[in-house]
Amino acid sequence: MTELKGLGVALVTPFKKNMEVDYDGLEKLVKHQINGGTDYLVVQGTTGESATLNAIEKQEVLDFVIKVNDGALPIILGIGGNNTQAILEDYDSFDLSGVTAILSASPYYNKPSQEGIYQHYKVLAEHFNIPIILYNVPGRTASNMSVHTTLRLANDFPNAFCGIKEASGDMDQVMNLIKDKPEGFLIISGDDPLTLPMIAAGADGLISVVANSHPKQTKGIVEHALNGNFEESRKYHYMLLELIANLFADGNPGGVKEALKYLAICDNNVRLPLVTVNDKVASTIKELVIKLNG
C-alpha cells in the first residue's frame, strides 16, 4: 500500500447552520486537498464527526467525495465502533466501491483487554475484503493497543492489515513498532505535532487534521522528512506548530473548522455535543491563519 505513504487528511464534514451537510463546502474542501498536494483522503474519521452522521448521510458523503475526487486520490473510509457485530451489520449494505482501505479505531468505552482488541480486529479482518488500517487513539478510546497486539495482528493477518495510525503520543511505543513491524506494514502518525520525529524514527507519513486548512505546508513537513531533508521539514513543522496547538485547544474539529471559515472553504458549524471554539481561541486561530496566508 505504498499509495498510502505520505500525507493523508482526515476530512471534516462541513455543516450548514441548520446542521445539514454542506456539500458546497465539502466540494471546496476536497478540491483544496487535491490542489494542495495531499496524497489521500480519509472520510468519516473522528475529525469528520462520523459519530453524529446517520447511515444515509455516511453513504451520501462518501459517494459525494468519490464523485468530486474523480479518481485523483485514494480514499480511506472510517469504519468503527464499540460493538463488533453491529459494525458488520451496519456495513453489509454499505457500498464500498471506490474505497481503497478502511481506517478502524480500536473499540472505545468498553475498555477491552488486549485479547479483546485482537479478537475484534480478527473478526473485521475475516469480514472485509479491502485492506484495513488499525487506529490506536487511547486519548479517545481510554484503551491503548499495545505493541504486542499490533504486531500480532500485522503478522497473523498480513493480507488484511496494511498499517496503523498511531496516536498514542508515546514515542517509545512508536519506535518499538517501527523496529519490529513486518515489511510493508505502514506506521502512520496520528498526531500532527509528532509527525517530524516519528518520520525521523522511521514512520511512513501522517493522517492530519491541520492539513484540512493548510495542506501545502503540512505536505512540506511530511514530504521533506520522508526524503531525509529534515532541515527543510523543520521549517514547515515550526511554521504550523502554534496553529496546530490552537486547533486542538478547545476541541477537534471545532478548531480546524474555525480555520476553514477564515479561508472561505466552509463554515465552523459542528453538531452537538460538540460546540464551536471559544472567542479567545477563535481570535488566535484567525490571527495565525492570516499570518500563514500572508
BALOBA-1460 file (C-alpha; in Angstrom, 3 decimals):
// residues 294
<rec num="1" residu="m" x="0.000" y="0.000" z="0.000"/>
<rec num="2" residu="t" x="2.726" y="2.473" z="-0.980"/>
<rec num="3" residu="e" x="0.000" y="4.836" z="-2.215"/>
<rec num="4" residu="l" x="-0.810" y="5.445" z="1.469"/>
<rec num="5" residu="k" x="2.729" y="6.534" z="2.276"/>
<rec num="6" residu="g" x="2.804" y="10.312" z="2.702"/>
<rec num="7" residu="l" x="0.102" y="12.792" z="3.682"/>
<rec num="8" residu="g" x="-3.487" y="11.834" z="4.322"/>
<rec num="9" residu="v" x="-6.099" y="14.268" z="5.601"/>
<rec num="10" residu="a" x="-8.919" y="13.422" z="8.000"/>
<rec num="11" residu="l" x="-11.594" y="15.448" z="6.238"/>
<rec num="12" residu="v" x="-14.052" y="17.491" z="8.281"/>
<rec num="13" residu="t" x="-17.726" y="17.229" z="7.382"/>
<rec num="14" residu="p" x="-18.989" y="20.771" z="6.719"/>
<rec num="15" residu="f" x="-22.443" y="21.636" z="8.035"/>
<rec num="16" residu="k" x="-24.875" y="24.426" z="7.263"/>
<rec num="17" residu="k" x="-26.439" y="26.479" z="10.069"/>
<rec num="18" residu="n" x="-29.415" y="24.101" z="10.055"/>
<rec num="19" residu="m" x="-26.885" y="21.240" z="10.555"/>
<rec num="20" residu="e" x="-27.495" y="19.625" z="7.194"/>
<rec num="21" residu="v" x="-24.348" y="18.527" z="5.363"/>
<rec num="22" residu="d" x="-22.882" y="21.433" z="3.385"/>
<rec num="23" residu="y" x="-21.971" y="19.799" z="0.084"/>
<rec num="24" residu="d" x="-20.735" y="23.051" z="-1.460"/>
<rec num="25" residu="g" x="-18.250" y="23.371" z="1.376"/>
<rec num="26" residu="l" x="-17.291" y="19.708" z="1.080"/>
<rec num="27" residu="e" x="-16.585" y="20.141" z="-2.632"/>
<rec num="28" residu="k" x="-14.350" y="23.145" z="-1.908"/>
<rec num="29" residu="l" x="-12.534" y="21.162" z="0.765"/>
<rec num="30" residu="v" x="-11.827" y="18.160" z="-1.471"/>
<rec num="31" residu="k" x="-10.542" y="20.388" z="-4.269"/>
<rec num="32" residu="h" x="-8.425" y="22.279" z="-1.717"/>
<rec num="33" residu="q" x="-6.769" y="18.968" z="-0.828"/>
<rec num="34" residu="i" x="-6.170" y="17.905" z="-4.413"/>
<rec num="35" residu="n" x="-4.650" y="21.287" z="-5.247"/>
<rec num="36" residu="g" x="-2.643" y="21.323" z="-2.008"/>
<rec num="37" residu="g" x="-0.718" y="18.116" z="-2.658"/>
<rec num="38" residu="t" x="-2.465" y="15.790" z="-0.203"/>
<rec num="39" residu="d" x="-1.740" y="12.150" z="-1.063"/>
<rec num="40" residu="y" x="-5.009" y="10.562" z="0.088"/>
<rec num="41" residu="l" x="-8.355" y="11.440" z="1.702"/>
<rec num="42" residu="v" x="-9.838" y="9.976" z="4.885"/>
<rec num="43" residu="v" x="-13.623" y="10.246" z="5.005"/>
<rec num="44" residu="q" x="-15.653" y="9.976" z="8.225"/>
<rec num="45" residu="g" x="-12.879" y="9.662" z="10.717"/>
<rec num="46" residu="t" x="-13.283" y="11.274" z="14.138"/>
<rec num="47" residu="t" x="-12.498" y="14.681" z="12.619"/>
<rec num="48" residu="g" x="-15.371" y="14.105" z="10.198"/>
<rec num="49" residu="e" x="-17.807" y="13.881" z="13.146"/>
<rec num="50" residu="s" x="-18.795" y="10.409" z="11.989"/>
<rec num="51" residu="a" x="-20.422" y="9.698" z="15.366"/>
<rec num="52" residu="t" x="-23.146" y="12.248" z="14.533"/>
<rec num="53" residu="l" x="-23.838" y="11.140" z="10.946"/>
<rec num="54" residu="n" x="-26.625" y="8.663" z="10.282"/>
<rec num="55" residu="a" x="-26.198" y="5.743" z="7.877"/>
<rec num="56" residu="i" x="-27.775" y="7.551" z="4.924"/>
<rec num="57" residu="e" x="-25.575" y="10.621" z="5.446"/>
<rec num="58" residu="k" x="-22.452" y="8.455" z="5.697"/>
<rec num="59" residu="q" x="-23.133" y="6.830" z="2.334"/>
<rec num="60" residu="e" x="-24.081" y="10.138" z="0.705"/>
<rec num="61" residu="v" x="-20.969" y="11.923" z="1.995"/>
<rec num="62" residu="l" x="-18.727" y="9.094" z="0.811"/>
<rec num="63" residu="d" x="-20.377" y="8.996" z="-2.627"/>
<rec num="64" residu="f" x="-20.056" y="12.763" z="-2.969"/>
<rec num="65" residu="v" x="-16.354" y="12.785" z="-2.056"/>
<rec num="66" residu="i" x="-15.719" y="9.971" z="-4.541"/>
<rec num="67" residu="k" x="-17.536" y="11.961" z="-7.237"/>
<rec num="68" residu="v" x="-15.662" y="15.222" z="-6.598"/>
<rec num="69" residu="n" x="-12.328" y="13.438" z="-6.223"/>
<rec num="70" residu="d" x="-12.892" y="11.759" z="-9.612"/>
<rec num="71" residu="g" x="-10.100" y="9.253" z="-9.100"/>
<rec num="72" residu="a" x="-7.456" y="11.849" z="-8.238"/>
<rec num="73" residu="l" x="-6.558" y="10.474" z="-4.800"/>
<rec num="74" residu="p" x="-7.057" y="7.203" z="-2.882"/>
<rec num="75" residu="i" x="-9.966" y="7.321" z="-0.440"/>
<rec num="76" residu="i" x="-9.950" y="5.783" z="3.040"/>
<rec num="77" residu="l" x="-13.218" y="5.286" z="4.916"/>
<rec num="78" residu="g" x="-13.512" y="5.419" z="8.686"/>
<rec num="79" residu="i" x="-15.411" y="2.401" z="9.995"/>
<rec num="80" residu="g" x="-15.524" y="1.603" z="13.676"/>
<rec num="81" residu="g" x="-17.466" y="1.308" z="16.891"/>
<rec num="82" residu="n" x="-17.615" y="-0.491" z="20.203"/>
<rec num="83" residu="n" x="-19.997" y="-3.240" z="19.089"/>
<rec num="84" residu="t" x="-18.164" y="-5.622" z="16.757"/>
<rec num="85" residu="q" x="-21.259" y="-7.363" z="15.420"/>
<rec num="86" residu="a" x="-23.046" y="-4.062" z="14.805"/>
<rec num="87" residu="i" x="-20.137" y="-2.847" z="12.665"/>
<rec num="88" residu="l" x="-20.536" y="-5.878" z="10.405"/>
<rec num="89" residu="e" x="-24.311" y="-5.458" z="10.172"/>
<rec num="90" residu="d" x="-24.125" y="-1.692" z="9.578"/>
<rec num="91" residu="y" x="-21.711" y="-2.006" z="6.675"/>
<rec num="92" residu="d" x="-23.016" y="-5.159" z="4.989"/>
<rec num="93" residu="s" x="-25.309" y="-2.968" z="2.884"/>
<rec num="94" residu="f" x="-22.738" y="-0.171" z="2.505"/>
<rec num="95" residu="d" x="-21.311" y="0.480" z="-0.958"/>
<rec num="96" residu="l" x="-17.524" y="0.447" z="-0.552"/>
<rec num="97" residu="s" x="-16.709" y="0.634" z="-4.254"/>
<rec num="98" residu="g" x="-14.168" y="3.390" z="-4.773"/>
<rec num="99" residu="v" x="-12.697" y="2.893" z="-1.285"/>
<rec num="100" residu="t" x="-9.008" y="1.938" z="-1.145"/>
<rec num="101" residu="a" x="-8.876" y="0.955" z="2.524"/>
<rec num="102" residu="i" x="-10.703" y="1.154" z="5.850"/>
<rec num="103" residu="l" x="-9.477" y="3.072" z="8.906"/>
<rec num="104" residu="s" x="-10.849" y="1.447" z="12.043"/>
<rec num="105" residu="a" x="-10.296" y="2.732" z="15.573"/>
<rec num="106" residu="s" x="-9.815" y="0.340" z="18.456"/>
<rec num="107" residu="p" x="-13.116" y="-0.055" z="20.354"/>
<rec num="108" residu="y" x="-13.898" y="2.795" z="22.738"/>
<rec num="109" residu="y" x="-15.675" y="2.955" z="26.117"/>
<rec num="110" residu="n" x="-15.851" y="-0.825" z="26.689"/>
<rec num="111" residu="k" x="-12.107" y="-0.848" z="27.512"/>
<rec num="112" residu="p" x="-11.495" y="-4.361" z="26.158"/>
<rec num="113" residu="s" x="-8.421" y="-6.347" z="27.125"/>
<rec num="114" residu="q" x="-5.615" y="-6.775" z="24.608"/>
<rec num="115" residu="e" x="-7.121" y="-10.154" z="23.712"/>
<rec num="116" residu="g" x="-10.491" y="-8.466" z="23.178"/>
<rec num="117" residu="i" x="-8.900" y="-5.890" z="20.860"/>
<rec num="118" residu="y" x="-7.194" y="-8.684" z="18.932"/>
<rec num="119" residu="q" x="-10.400" y="-10.711" z="18.554"/>
<rec num="120" residu="h" x="-12.337" y="-7.591" z="17.463"/>
<rec num="121" residu="y" x="-9.902" y="-6.864" z="14.658"/>
<rec num="122" residu="k" x="-9.683" y="-10.566" z="13.745"/>
<rec num="123" residu="v" x="-13.411" y="-10.526" z="13.011"/>
<rec num="124" residu="l" x="-13.034" y="-7.401" z="10.854"/>
<rec num="125" residu="a" x="-10.091" y="-8.953" z="9.002"/>
<rec num="126" residu="e" x="-12.153" y="-12.029" z="8.172"/>
<rec num="127" residu="h" x="-15.194" y="-9.994" z="7.110"/>
<rec num="128" residu="f" x="-13.932" y="-7.139" z="4.938"/>
<rec num="129" residu="n" x="-12.218" y="-7.769" z="1.617"/>
<rec num="130" residu="i" x="-10.304" y="-4.487" z="1.431"/>
<rec num="131" residu="p" x="-7.215" y="-3.502" z="3.465"/>
<rec num="132" residu="i" x="-7.654" y="-2.170" z="6.995"/>
<rec num="133" residu="i" x="-5.572" y="0.465" z="8.775"/>
<rec num="134" residu="l" x="-5.585" y="-0.080" z="12.523"/>
<rec num="135" residu="y" x="-6.102" y="3.065" z="14.608"/>
<rec num="136" residu="n" x="-4.728" y="3.413" z="18.121"/>
<rec num="137" residu="v" x="-6.010" y="6.568" z="19.821"/>
<rec num="138" residu="p" x="-6.134" y="5.925" z="23.592"/>
<rec num="139" residu="g" x="-6.933" y="9.584" z="24.314"/>
<rec num="140" residu="r" x="-10.381" y="8.899" z="22.840"/>
<rec num="141" residu="t" x="-10.849" y="5.172" z="23.435"/>
<rec num="142" residu="a" x="-9.423" y="5.037" z="27.001"/>
<rec num="143" residu="s" x="-7.621" y="1.863" z="25.927"/>
<rec num="144" residu="n" x="-4.129" y="1.652" z="24.454"/>
<rec num="145" residu="m" x="-3.422" y="-1.001" z="21.837"/>
<rec num="146" residu="s" x="-0.072" y="-2.449" z="22.832"/>
<rec num="147" residu="v" x="2.890" y="-3.028" z="20.551"/>
<rec num="148" residu="h" x="2.430" y="-6.763" z="21.037"/>
<rec num="149" residu="t" x="-1.221" y="-6.666" z="19.934"/>
<rec num="150" residu="t" x="-0.472" y="-4.526" z="16.884"/>
<rec num="151" residu="l" x="2.397" y="-6.759" z="15.751"/>
<rec num="152" residu="r" x="0.357" y="-9.878" z="16.427"/>
<rec num="153" residu="l" x="-2.387" y="-8.614" z="14.115"/>
<rec num="154" residu="a" x="0.093" y="-7.442" z="11.479"/>
<rec num="155" residu="n" x="1.834" y="-10.816" z="11.409"/>
<rec num="156" residu="d" x="-1.254" y="-13.023" z="11.709"/>
<rec num="157" residu="f" x="-3.244" y="-11.170" z="9.005"/>
<rec num="158" residu="p" x="-0.698" y="-9.705" z="6.560"/>
<rec num="159" residu="n" x="-3.254" y="-9.503" z="3.749"/>
<rec num="160" residu="a" x="-5.812" y="-7.682" z="5.901"/>
<rec num="161" residu="f" x="-3.894" y="-5.079" z="7.889"/>
<rec num="162" residu="c" x="-1.740" y="-2.697" z="5.872"/>
<rec num="163" residu="g" x="-0.690" y="-0.355" z="8.681"/>
<rec num="164" residu="i" x="-1.593" y="1.545" z="11.817"/>
<rec num="165" residu="k" x="-2.484" y="5.137" z="12.523"/>
<rec num="166" residu="e" x="-0.607" y="5.524" z="15.797"/>
<rec num="167" residu="a" x="-1.866" y="8.352" z="18.007"/>
<rec num="168" residu="s" x="-0.763" y="7.203" z="21.451"/>
<rec num="169" residu="g" x="1.746" y="10.051" z="21.716"/>
<rec num="170" residu="d" x="4.205" y="7.517" z="23.135"/>
<rec num="171" residu="m" x="7.461" y="7.673" z="21.163"/>
<rec num="172" residu="d" x="8.832" y="4.553" z="22.887"/>
<rec num="173" residu="q" x="5.799" y="2.647" z="21.634"/>
<rec num="174" residu="v" x="6.179" y="4.154" z="18.155"/>
<rec num="175" residu="m" x="9.854" y="3.199" z="17.912"/>
<rec num="176" residu="n" x="9.245" y="-0.346" z="19.088"/>
<rec num="177" residu="l" x="6.528" y="-0.714" z="16.442"/>
<rec num="178" residu="i" x="8.874" y="0.570" z="13.753"/>
<rec num="179" residu="k" x="11.694" y="-1.679" z="14.956"/>
<rec num="180" residu="d" x="9.697" y="-4.913" z="14.882"/>
<rec num="181" residu="k" x="6.972" y="-4.386" z="12.277"/>
<rec num="182" residu="p" x="6.760" y="-6.732" z="9.274"/>
<rec num="183" residu="e" x="7.979" y="-5.410" z="5.944"/>
<rec num="184" residu="g" x="5.411" y="-3.256" z="4.182"/>
<rec num="185" residu="f" x="3.325" y="-2.559" z="7.309"/>
<rec num="186" residu="l" x="2.868" y="1.217" z="7.479"/>
<rec num="187" residu="i" x="3.338" y="3.260" z="10.646"/>
<rec num="188" residu="i" x="1.332" y="6.459" z="10.215"/>
<rec num="189" residu="s" x="1.385" y="9.379" z="12.612"/>
<rec num="190" residu="g" x="-1.985" y="10.320" z="14.077"/>
<rec num="191" residu="d" x="-0.546" y="13.364" z="15.865"/>
<rec num="192" residu="d" x="0.262" y="16.411" z="13.734"/>
<rec num="193" residu="p" x="2.972" y="17.788" z="16.067"/>
<rec num="194" residu="l" x="4.758" y="14.417" z="16.365"/>
<rec num="195" residu="t" x="4.973" y="13.749" z="12.643"/>
<rec num="196" residu="l" x="8.515" y="15.039" z="12.143"/>
<rec num="197" residu="p" x="10.083" y="12.975" z="14.966"/>
<rec num="198" residu="m" x="8.031" y="9.912" z="14.026"/>
<rec num="199" residu="i" x="9.182" y="10.011" z="10.398"/>
<rec num="200" residu="a" x="12.745" y="10.644" z="11.578"/>
<rec num="201" residu="a" x="12.407" y="7.410" z="13.570"/>
<rec num="202" residu="g" x="11.131" y="5.540" z="10.505"/>
<rec num="203" residu="a" x="7.383" y="6.183" z="10.216"/>
<rec num="204" residu="d" x="5.708" y="6.408" z="6.818"/>
<rec num="205" residu="g" x="3.559" y="9.521" z="6.950"/>
<rec num="206" residu="l" x="0.664" y="11.297" z="8.609"/>
<rec num="207" residu="i" x="-3.112" y="11.362" z="8.713"/>
<rec num="208" residu="s" x="-3.587" y="15.015" z="9.534"/>
<rec num="209" residu="v" x="-6.110" y="17.460" z="10.945"/>
<rec num="210" residu="v" x="-4.254" y="20.701" z="10.161"/>
<rec num="211" residu="a" x="-3.963" y="19.662" z="6.503"/>
<rec num="212" residu="n" x="-7.682" y="20.422" z="6.153"/>
<rec num="213" residu="s" x="-6.802" y="24.098" z="6.179"/>
<rec num="214" residu="h" x="-3.090" y="24.014" z="5.258"/>
<rec num="215" residu="p" x="-2.312" y="21.022" z="3.036"/>
<rec num="216" residu="k" x="0.689" y="22.564" z="1.262"/>
<rec num="217" residu="q" x="2.521" y="23.399" z="4.481"/>
<rec num="218" residu="t" x="1.682" y="20.030" z="6.039"/>
<rec num="219" residu="k" x="2.890" y="18.282" z="2.894"/>
<rec num="220" residu="g" x="6.137" y="20.208" z="3.383"/>
<rec num="221" residu="i" x="6.664" y="18.562" z="6.773"/>
<rec num="222" residu="v" x="5.892" y="15.065" z="5.506"/>
<rec num="223" residu="e" x="7.499" y="15.059" z="2.081"/>
<rec num="224" residu="h" x="10.796" y="16.632" z="3.135"/>
<rec num="225" residu="a" x="11.085" y="14.370" z="6.169"/>
<rec num="226" residu="l" x="10.412" y="11.246" z="4.096"/>
<rec num="227" residu="n" x="13.134" y="12.399" z="1.698"/>
<rec num="228" residu="g" x="15.583" y="12.872" z="4.583"/>
<rec num="229" residu="n" x="15.651" y="16.657" z="4.268"/>
<rec num="230" residu="f" x="14.959" y="17.338" z="7.930"/>
<rec num="231" residu="e" x="16.185" y="20.918" z="7.883"/>
<rec num="232" residu="e" x="13.512" y="21.845" z="5.341"/>
<rec num="233" residu="s" x="10.892" y="19.723" z="7.125"/>
<rec num="234" residu="r" x="11.600" y="21.583" z="10.363"/>
<rec num="235" residu="k" x="10.768" y="24.897" z="8.676"/>
<rec num="236" residu="y" x="7.238" y="23.732" z="7.956"/>
<rec num="237" residu="h" x="6.953" y="21.965" z="11.306"/>
<rec num="238" residu="y" x="7.637" y="25.150" z="13.251"/>
<rec num="239" residu="m" x="5.609" y="27.213" z="10.792"/>
<rec num="240" residu="l" x="2.488" y="25.227" z="11.759"/>
<rec num="241" residu="l" x="3.239" y="24.304" z="15.364"/>
<rec num="242" residu="e" x="1.390" y="27.187" z="17.048"/>
<rec num="243" residu="l" x="-1.629" y="26.802" z="14.760"/>
<rec num="244" residu="i" x="-1.795" y="23.066" z="15.473"/>
<rec num="245" residu="a" x="-1.802" y="23.696" z="19.222"/>
<rec num="246" residu="n" x="-4.664" y="26.157" z="18.889"/>
<rec num="247" residu="l" x="-6.688" y="23.905" z="16.591"/>
<rec num="248" residu="f" x="-6.910" y="21.437" z="19.475"/>
<rec num="249" residu="a" x="-7.097" y="23.968" z="22.315"/>
<rec num="250" residu="d" x="-10.901" y="23.913" z="22.508"/>
<rec num="251" residu="g" x="-11.750" y="20.670" z="20.752"/>
<rec num="252" residu="n" x="-11.438" y="18.996" z="17.372"/>
<rec num="253" residu="p" x="-12.783" y="19.619" z="14.728"/>
<rec num="254" residu="g" x="-14.064" y="22.921" z="16.080"/>
<rec num="255" residu="g" x="-10.595" y="24.448" z="15.783"/>
<rec num="256" residu="v" x="-9.848" y="23.440" z="12.225"/>
<rec num="257" residu="k" x="-13.375" y="24.372" z="11.120"/>
<rec num="258" residu="e" x="-12.644" y="27.824" z="12.528"/>
<rec num="259" residu="a" x="-9.540" y="27.997" z="10.325"/>
<rec num="260" residu="l" x="-11.529" y="26.800" z="7.314"/>
<rec num="261" residu="k" x="-14.084" y="29.546" z="7.940"/>
<rec num="262" residu="y" x="-11.396" y="32.210" z="7.592"/>
<rec num="263" residu="l" x="-10.247" y="30.567" z="4.362"/>
<rec num="264" residu="a" x="-13.834" y="30.740" z="2.999"/>
<rec num="265" residu="i" x="-13.967" y="26.971" z="2.461"/>
<rec num="266" residu="c" x="-16.790" y="26.143" z="4.859"/>
<rec num="267" residu="d" x="-18.462" y="27.493" z="7.985"/>
<rec num="268" residu="n" x="-17.489" y="26.499" z="11.527"/>
<rec num="269" residu="n" x="-20.708" y="24.670" z="12.433"/>
<rec num="270" residu="v" x="-20.396" y="21.442" z="14.437"/>
<rec num="271" residu="r" x="-23.063" y="19.046" z="15.662"/>
<rec num="272" residu="l" x="-23.826" y="18.588" z="19.342"/>
<rec num="273" residu="p" x="-22.401" y="17.527" z="21.692"/>
<rec num="274" residu="l" x="-19.554" y="19.492" z="20.069"/>
<rec num="275" residu="v" x="-19.688" y="23.275" z="20.058"/>
<rec num="276" residu="t" x="-17.677" y="25.946" z="18.284"/>
<rec num="277" residu="v" x="-14.435" y="27.115" z="19.899"/>
<rec num="278" residu="n" x="-14.468" y="29.950" z="22.427"/>
<rec num="279" residu="d" x="-13.884" y="33.549" z="21.341"/>
<rec num="280" residu="k" x="-10.290" y="33.695" z="22.552"/>
<rec num="281" residu="v" x="-9.245" y="30.587" z="20.629"/>
<rec num="282" residu="a" x="-11.187" y="31.745" z="17.560"/>
<rec num="283" residu="s" x="-9.372" y="35.080" z="17.611"/>
<rec num="284" residu="t" x="-5.970" y="33.395" z="17.910"/>
<rec num="285" residu="i" x="-6.736" y="30.985" z="15.064"/>
<rec num="286" residu="k" x="-7.811" y="33.894" z="12.868"/>
<rec num="287" residu="e" x="-4.554" y="35.756" z="13.554"/>
<rec num="288" residu="l" x="-2.474" y="32.660" z="12.800"/>
<rec num="289" residu="v" x="-4.353" y="31.909" z="9.570"/>
<rec num="290" residu="i" x="-3.886" y="35.499" z="8.394"/>
<rec num="291" residu="k" x="-0.181" y="35.311" z="9.230"/>
<rec num="292" residu="l" x="0.281" y="31.987" z="7.428"/>
<rec num="293" residu="n" x="-1.628" y="33.112" z="4.345"/>
<rec num="294" residu="g" x="0.050" y="36.496" z="4.128"/>
